[in-house]
Amino acid sequence: MTDDVRPPVLQAQGITKVFGGVRALSGVDFALGEGEAHALVGENGAGKSTLIKVLTGVHRPDEGQVLLGGEPRSFGRPLDAQQAGISTIYQEVNLIPLMSAAQNVYLGREPRTSFGLVDTRAMERDARELLDSYGIDVDVRRPLRTLGLGAQQMVALARAVSIDARVVIMDEPTSSLEPREVRTLFEVIARLREQGIAIVYVSHRMDELYEVCEKVTVLRDGRLVHTGDLADLPRLELVAMMLGRTTSEMSGSGVTEFGEEAHTQAAEPVLVAEHLTRKHEIEDVALSVRPGEVLGLGGLLGAGRSETLKAVAGAMPLDRGQVSLDGKRVRSGSVPAAIRAGVVLLPEDRKAEGIIPNLSVRENIVLAALPRLSRFGFTSRRKQDAVVRTMMERLHIKASSPEQPVAELSGGNQQKVMIARWLAMSPRVLLLDEPTRGIDVGAKAEVQALIDELAREGLGIVLVSSELEEVIEGADRMVVLKDGAVVAELNGEEITEERLMAALSTETALPADPGAPPEEASRG
Amino acid sequence: MAEATVTSAPTRSTSVSGWLRVYGVYAALVVVLVINLLFTDNFFAVDNFRIQLVQVVPVLVVALGMALVIGTEGIDLSVGAVMALAAAVIPLWLGYGVVPAVLVALVAGLVVGLVNGGVIAFIGVQPIVATLALMVGGRGIALVISGEQLKSIQNQDLRSLGTAEVAGIPLIVVIAAVLAVLVWLLVSSTTYGRQLVAVGGNRRAAELSGLPVKRVLITAYVLCALLASIAGVIGVARAGASVPSTLGNLIELSAITAVVVGGTPLSGGQVRVWGTVAGALLLQLIDATLIKHDVPDSYSQIVQAVIIVIAVFVQRGKGVRS
C-alpha cells in the first residue's frame, strides 16, 4: 500500500466484523512489514481490539482475509495463530503466578531428561540465557508473582518470542510499568526488530508511539482513517484523526443543548482538589470548581479523567492528595465522607456501578438518601414518595410507575434515575462521568439541558465526556489531562477544539534513561 | 457516537417461569397438601399438623437468617456449628438460671457472626470459604467445651420452653412465627433491610452510593448466627438434652434448600421471607408424607435433591442478557 519494499509479514485485507448489527470493523486494511514497529491507535470503540482479535484468531472476520507471509490463513482458534507465529502480550499478564519464571517460559514444552521427566536444570539454564540475551535480569527460579509487574511482562515477552514468534502484538504494554522498566521494554523491542520480528504496538501514550514506532494505523468508528509513516505525521494531526477531526475543519457550535452564555459564577471555589496522586493512574492532579461552574476534563482515552473523578469522589484510594469543600478537608478514600460533604459521582458504567437492577425506580432513586427518609431506622414510604414524585416530574423520567424495576427502563431513563438519586441528596458538586453515553438522542438533549440548569442553580459540576462537542460547549473552563497529569487549563473563549488538540499533542518528557533518576529510585 | 438506545417495550420475564419463581413454592405446598388429603390417612389431623410445625421450627429459624445472608449474595455454612456451640454452652451456665444460659448461647452466636462477617467484609474472603472454616471449627470447639458428652437438661424452665403452649399452639412455633414477622419487617421496611437488598443486587453501585456496605454485610452474618443460636436453644429445650455432636448436623443444607425453593435467588438482591417459610414447610411436609408411606429415608433425600434441581431450574430464567 505505501512505498514499502519489505514484504508484509502479516496483512489484513478488507476486514469487516459485525456484532449483533453493530459494525465493529468495516473494510479495514492493515499491513505489517518484517521487523517493523507499527502503532495501532484510536479512541474508545474505534475497533482496535476487534482488529487484534481478528489477527490473533479470537474472532473470525465476516468479510476479508488475514494473510501471514503472503498466504491467506484462517485461524480457528487463538492457539492456531500462536503456533503460526503471532503472539500477544496483554496488559494483564496471563501466565501462572505460582510457577517459577523458567517454568512459565517453557510451560507446555519443558525440556525432558532421558527418563522423560522435566529437566529443571536445563530449563532454568535455558530460561536464564534467553532472558539474558534480551538484557532482562530476573531470578528465573522465583515464582512469577514475586517478581515486579514489569519483570512479569518481560517473562511473558520472552515466552512469546521463544515460541518462534514472527509477530508480537503488545496491548498497552507500559500501562503498569515503572519508567526504568519501560526503558528495558523499549530495548527489548529494538532487539526483537533486529531479529526481524514485527511489533504491533497499541498505546494511548503519544510520546511512546513516536519513540518506538515507525508506522501508524489510525482507526475510528471501525474504519481505517490513516496508515503511513509515523515520523512524517505531526502530532496535532494524529490527535485530530483519532478524535475524528481534520485540523482545518472545525465544527460550529449549537450541536448540543448547552446554553451559549457562560454561567455566572461565584468567586470562591466550592471544591478544591490538590496533588491527587495514585501510582499508574494519576499524578499530582489539581482542580477546583466554583459554584455555578461547569468544569470540563479534557483528554484522550486513558488520560486519567475517570480516575480523577473517582479520586475526588472518594471512590479510589489515593497515595497522596486531598480534596476540600468550602475550605474544609474531606477524608480521602471514603465515598460516604465525600457524599456527606456534598460531592457525588455519576459513574461511567451505569450497569456495573450505577443501578441496582432488581430494585424499583423508587428504590433506586432513594437509595443514597434512605437514612434521611427514615424514622428510627424504619423507611417512610410517604417521604420517599414525595421525593420520587418530584424527581420523576422534574427529570421527566418515563416509567410505567415508580414501582417498575429499573432494569426495564431505557438507558436514558436509567441515567435520569441515577441523577435523581444524587439530586435527592442536595449535593454541592456533581461529578459526571460520560453522562450521555449510550442513551438516545432525545434523552441526551434533556440531560445536557439539565446539566446547564443545575449549574445555573449554583451547583459545581465536573464533566467528563468522550464527545468533543459536549465538553467544549458544556464547559466554562477546562482542565486537560494527559497520561494522568494536567497539561493545560483553558478558560472561556479558549475552549476550542484547536486549543484542546494542541494541548493533547504537546510533547511531554519521556521516562528518563536507564540508571533511574534519584526521585524514581526513592519511590517507596 | 454512542449507539442510540430506543425505548423498547419492556419484555417482562414475569411469564410462566417468573410466576413459578415467585409463587411456585406456595403452589407446591398446596399440591402436597392435596395429595395427602387424597392418599394419606390421618394426615389432616390437628395433632399431625402440630407435630409438623414443631419439627419444622429449627430449620425455619435457621433459614430466616440464611435468607438474609443469601440476599447479600453470600452463604453461611456455619449455622449448624452455631447450634452445636449454643447447645454446648447452655449446660455450663444453666446453674445461673435459664436467662443467663440463653444469653450466653446468643453471645456465642454473636461472636461467630462477627468473625464470619468480619472475615468476609474486611478481608474479602469468599463467604463459602470463610463460613466453611467455622462450620468445621465451630463444631470442634463445641465438642471441646462439652467434653464430647451428652448432657441431660434437668432445668424445668428450659425444658418447658420446648413443651409449653400458648393458646394451644406450641410456644416454639409462636417464637418462630414472631421471628419470621420480625425478619419480614426488617427486610421490607427498615433502612437496613433495603440496604441489604441493594448490596446484594449490585455491591459496587451500593459502595459508590455511599452505603455502609461492610456494616451491612457483617450485620447480616451476625443476624444469621443469632437466629442459628436461637434454633440451638430451641433444639436443646425440645430434646431435653445438649448433644453438640449431632445437633444441627447438615441443617445448613436444609436451610439453603428452603431459601432457594422459596424463590430467593442465590445471586442475591432479593429476600423472600414468606417464600422461605413456605419452603421450609414444603420440605417438612414432603418428608412427613414419604415417612407416612414408609418410603425409606434414602428416597426422601433423592426427592429433596430433585426439588432443589427444579427450584434452581425455575430461577435460571432470570437475568437473560439481551
Interface residues (C-beta under 8 A of the other chain):
Chain A: V22 D221 A313 A315 V335 P336 A338 I339 R340 L345 P347 A352 E353 G354 I355 I356 P357 N358 L359 E363 L367 A368 L370 P371 S374 G377 F378 T379 K398 S400 Q404 E408 L409 S410 G411 G412 N413 R421 T436 R437 G438 I439 D440 V441 E467
Chain B: M1 A2 E3 A4 T5 V6 T7 S8 P10 R12 S189 T190 T191 Y192 R194 Q195 V197 A198 G201 N202 R204 A205 A206 E207 L208 S209 G210 L211 P212 G269 Q270
